[in-house]
Structure formats: C-alpha cells, structure tokens
Amino acid sequence: MAIFFILNITGCFNKKTNFTNEQTNKINREIISNYNKAISKDPGNFDFYVERGKAKHDFGDFIGAIDDYDYSTKLNTNNIINFYKAKAKFSYGDFNGAITNYQTLINKKSFKDEYFFNLAISQFITSNYKDAIKNYTRAIEIEKNNEFYYLNRGNAKYQINDYSGSINDYSKSISINKKSYIALNNRGVSKFKLKKYRSALEDFKNSLKVNSQNYNTLYNKSLTYFELNEIKKACNDLRKSMKLGKEVFKDEYLKICR
C-alpha cells in the first residue's frame, strides 16, 4: 500500500494579484493590442517584442511569447531573453527546452538564485533528481532563508531515497515557516519510510493543525496508525480522507476497514 506524497513546486506559480482572471485577460489583451500598434510603427524596437512576449505569456499564449522572444534576439542578444524564454517553455510544458535556456543563462555568468531554482524545478520534473539537488543547493548558497528552496531540495532527495537528507531539508524549511503544512507532511512521509512511525504521526498531526482539510495528509496519518496497529483510528482518518477526497481512497478503506 503506497503512502501519498505531496510535491511542491511553488516557485513556478504566478504571483497573486488583486485582479480576477477575466480582468487580467482583458488587461493583457489591451497590452498586446497596444504593442501590436507600437511594433507596426517601430518594427525594430527590441523592448516592444519583449514586453509583448511577457503579456502573451501572462495571457496564456506561450508559443506567441516564445516567437516574440526569438525575434527579439535578432535585434539584441541581451542574455535576459533566455530567462523569459525558459519561463515560457516551462509554462508550455517544454521542460527540456527550459533547461537548455536556463543553462545558457547560467553559462553566461548570470548567477541568480531564481535561475538555479527554476532550472532545478525543470530538472526535477524530468526526473533528473541529482542535478536538481545540485542546483537547489546553488540557489540556497545565494539565498539561505527561502523555505521553498529547502522544501524542493527535500523533495528531490526523497526521490532518490535519501530520506534522512530529505528530513533535514524539510526541518530547515519548517524552521523558516513553522506553518508549512506541506513540509510537515513531507517530513512525516520520510519518517514513515524510515519506520519512525510515532514521529511521523506527530508531523501529520501538526500539518493537519494548519490545514485540516488536506485529505492526503489524513490518508498518510491513517496508514501510520495502521502500521502502529491502531486500526480504529486508522479507519476514522481514512473515512475522513475518503469524504474530503471524494472517495479517492475507497479501495484502501475497504481493504483496511472491513
């Protein structure tokens, strides 16, 4: 029976704004339209293509954004274009393409923690966990107080069965943000793998104190109780997780709680 593991790639998500999606799309359509007009008057302006590419990216037209960035490189070889292209390729799902652009950026001596972190995320998604760990580490060397860097490096270590190493990273993430329910959950999973069930149970409990509606953590907690031979508690948690998860764990419930 497999225990559930939550992965976190928070650094890839867009920043929150006060606008609704409809408002944001309207704004980006207007921006794109304005840059279309500007480019028609000044087709050799590097900045216009870059800014239109950003608006297209935000609008969800990733191919259009990449095309604008590609054309802008004919006008100017500014290295930052590799960053924008990498982000657009990542959003489009071309993770190997994103890796290539991030590596080009870094090879030209552009060292920012965000570059290493985003490169590591792309490598993680393509199952290149050891290289991901190296680049998460390089991001941490630049920015030592980012909870997500430790959290994601812990996830990569988990994938290569370095459970002790992952526990250390999750603990560092939790020391920065004690309410990180994902780091608490993931540390519990790693402890579970090492058969440290009582300690894992405490992490799952603390994770649920922050987010009581997380059915994945309830599921993890129920399996931990099962390993401790506390079947009634295991079934109670599994029943709750099944309700919250719309019966996604029904088969497990029927196996344990007959």
N, C-alpha and C positions, 0 to 999 in steps of 0.2 A: 504494500500500500504506500503510495507516494505522498510525501508531505508537500504542501503547497509553498512555493517560494515567490515572493513579490520582488520583481526587479524595478529599479528606479533610475530613469534617465532624465531627471528633472531639468538638467541644463539644456535639453533640446526643446523645451516647450516655450511658447511665446510668452512675453511678459504680460501681466494683466493690465487692462486699460479700463477706463470708465465707460467705454463705448460698447454697444451691442454689436453682434456680428453684422447686422443689417446696416447699422450706422458706419461701421468700419469699412464695409464693402463699398458703400456709397462714397465715402471719403477717398478710398483708393481708386475708384473709377474716375473721380474728378481729377485726382493727381495724375493718373495715367493719361487722361484726355489733355490735360494742360501740358504735359511733357511731349505728347504727340505733336501739339501745335508748336511748342518750342523747338523741337527737333526739325520740323518742316522748315523753320526759318533759319536754324543754325545746325545743320546735319553733322558738323564736325566737332560738336561740343561733347567732350568726354563725360562731364558731370551729368549731363541730361540723360545719357543712356544708363549710367549707374543708378541715378535716382529713380528713373522709370523702372529699372530692373527691381529695385527694392520694393516699389509699390506693387509690381506684378507678383513678387514673392508673397507679400502680405495678402494680396487678393487671391492667392492660390494658383496663379499661372506660373508654375515653376519652370516649365520649358521656355515660356516667353522671357522669364527673368534670366535664365541661362543664356538665351540668344542675345539679350541686351548686354550682358556681361562679356560674352565672347566678342561682340562687335566693339565694345569699349576698349578691349585690349589692342585693337588695331589702331586706336587713337592715342593710347597711353599705356605703358607697361607697368603701371602702378601695382605693386605687389598685393595691395589690399583686395584686389579683384578676386584673387584666389580664395580669400575668406568668404566673400559673398557668393561665389560660385559653389564653394563647398557646402554652404548652408542651403542653397537652393537644391543642389543634388541630393543632399541628405533628406530634405523635405519631399523630394520626388521619389525617394527610395533607391537612388543610385549610390549606395554606401561605398562601394569601391571607388567610384568617381570622386566622392567627397574625400576619401582617404588620400587619393592622389593630390588633390588640391591643397589639403592641409599639409601634406608632406612637402609640397613645393613651397608653400608659405614658410614653413619652419626651416627648410634647407637654405632659404634666402636670409636666414638670421633674424626672422621675426619671431621673437620669443615672448608670447603672452600666455598666461595660464589658461585662458579661454581656448586658445588654439590647441594646446595639448589635451585639454579636457574633451573638446569636441572630436578631435582625432581619436582619442581613446574610446569614446562612445561608438563611433563608426566601426572601430576595430572589434569592440565587444559584440556588436550586432552581427558582424561577420564571423563570429566565433574565434577571433584571433586574440584570445584572452591574455596571453603572456605579453604581447606587445601593448595591449590595452593597459595592463598593470604598469608597464614602464612609463607610459605617457600620463596616466593618472598621477604617478609618482612625480613626474616632472612638473605637472600642474601644482601639486602640493608643495613642491620645493619653492615655487613662486608665491603661492597663496596658501598659507598654513592653517588658516582658520575658516575654511569653507567646508561645511558639513557634508555637502553633496559630493565633494571630491573623495572623501574618505568612504562615504556610503557606496559610491560606484566602484571604487577600488576593492572594497569588501565583496561586492557582488562578483567581480572578476575573479578574485581569489577563491570564492565559493565554487565557481565553475570549474576550477582545476583541483578541487577537493582539498584546498588549503583552508580547512575550517578554523584552525587556530589563528591563522593570519587574518581571515575574514572577521573573526570575533574581535580582534584587536582594532581593526578599522571601524567596525560598527561602534565599538566602545568610544573611539575618538569622535565619531560623528555625534554620538549621544552626549558626550561631554560638552560639545558646542551647542547642541539643541536637545535638551532633555525631553522634549515633547515630540521627537521624531518617531512616530509610531511605526514607520516602515523600517527604520534602523533597529528599533527594539524587536520587531517581528523577525527581521532577518538574522539578528544575533541569536534569537531563540531557535531559529531553524538550524543554524550552525552548531549550536549547543546540542540540539536534538541529534544531529548527525554524529556527534561525539558521545552520545548516550548520557549526556548530562541533563537528565530529564527534569529534575527539580529546579535547576537553574533556568532551563528553557521555559518552564512553566511560569516562572516569575516574569520573564521578559514578555511572554504573551499576555499575561495579566496587565502589566504596565502599558503595553501597547494598546490594549482594549480600553484602558482608562482614558486614553487620549482620543481614540476612535472606536467607540463601542459597536459601530455598525459594520466593521470590517469582517465580513464573513470568512475571508481567507485565514485571518488570524484565529478566529473562533474554531475553524477547522483544524488548524495546527494545534491549538490548545486541546481540542478533543482527542486528537491522536496521541498527544503527550499523556493525557490521563489514561488512555488505553494502554500505553506502554507501562504505566505505573499500576496497572490492573485496577484502576478506579473506573469501572465500566459505567456506573450510573452517571457520574459526572461527565464522562466521555460522551454518552448518549445525549445528555442535556445540551452540551455545547454543539454537538453535531446537529441536533434538531434545530437549534437556533441558527446555525450557519446555513442549514438547508433552506430555512424560511427566508433568510436575508438574501441568499444566493439563488432564489427561485428554483430550489430543488436540484441545484447543480451537483450536490453531494448525496443524492438519493441512494445511489448504489452502495456507497460506503456506509450509509446509515443502515441499510438493510443487512449488510454483512456483519456489522458490529452489534446492532441493537435489535435483535430478533425477539 
